[in-house]
């Protein structure tokens, strides 16, 4: 399953594994994965993806 979890962050989900991603307008950028049953980590993983997305946007702005 591919779900939007807010703030432009999405996740591929299969059983207990998740791969977080975001869309930059041209492609889907996969950031990192997580395997586990702890639902309380979802907010932490979403913030981590947001930080990676912000770093990517800055990097992309310098490499046009």
C-alpha positions as CSV (number, residue, x, y, z in Angstrom):
1,X,0.0,0.0,0.0
2,X,1.1,3.6,-0.7
3,X,-0.4,6.1,1.7
4,X,0.0,9.9,2.1
5,X,0.6,10.5,5.8
6,X,0.7,14.3,5.7
7,X,3.1,17.2,5.0
8,X,3.9,15.8,1.6
9,X,5.3,12.6,3.1
10,X,4.1,9.2,2.0
11,X,4.9,5.6,2.9
12,X,5.0,2.3,1.2
13,X,3.7,-0.2,3.7
14,X,3.9,-4.0,3.7
15,X,3.2,-5.9,6.8
16,X,5.5,-4.4,9.5
17,X,7.9,-2.7,7.0
18,X,7.6,0.9,5.9
19,X,9.6,2.9,3.4
20,X,9.1,6.7,3.6
21,X,9.1,9.0,0.6
22,X,8.2,12.4,-0.8
23,X,7.4,13.7,-4.3
24,X,9.6,16.5,-5.7
25,X,7.4,17.2,-8.7
26,X,9.3,15.0,-11.2
27,X,10.0,11.9,-9.2
28,X,9.4,10.0,-5.9
29,X,12.3,10.2,-3.5
30,X,12.6,7.3,-1.2
31,X,14.3,8.4,2.1
32,X,14.6,5.6,4.5
33,X,12.8,2.5,5.8
34,X,11.6,1.2,9.2
35,X,10.5,-2.3,10.3
36,X,8.7,-2.7,13.5
37,X,5.4,-2.7,15.3
38,X,5.7,0.5,17.3
39,X,3.1,3.0,16.2
40,X,4.5,5.7,18.4
41,X,7.5,5.9,16.0
42,X,5.3,7.1,13.1
43,X,5.5,10.7,14.1
44,X,9.3,10.5,14.6
45,X,9.8,8.9,11.2
46,X,7.6,11.5,9.6
47,X,9.8,14.3,11.1
48,X,12.9,12.5,9.9
49,X,11.5,12.4,6.4
50,X,10.6,16.1,6.6
51,X,14.2,16.9,7.5
52,X,15.5,14.8,4.6
53,X,13.1,16.5,2.3
54,X,14.2,20.0,3.4
55,X,17.9,19.0,2.9
56,X,17.0,17.7,-0.5
57,X,15.2,20.9,-1.5
58,X,18.3,23.0,-0.4
59,X,20.6,20.7,-2.3
60,X,18.5,20.7,-5.4
61,X,18.4,24.5,-5.3
62,X,22.2,24.6,-5.4
63,X,22.5,22.1,-8.3
64,X,20.2,23.4,-11.0
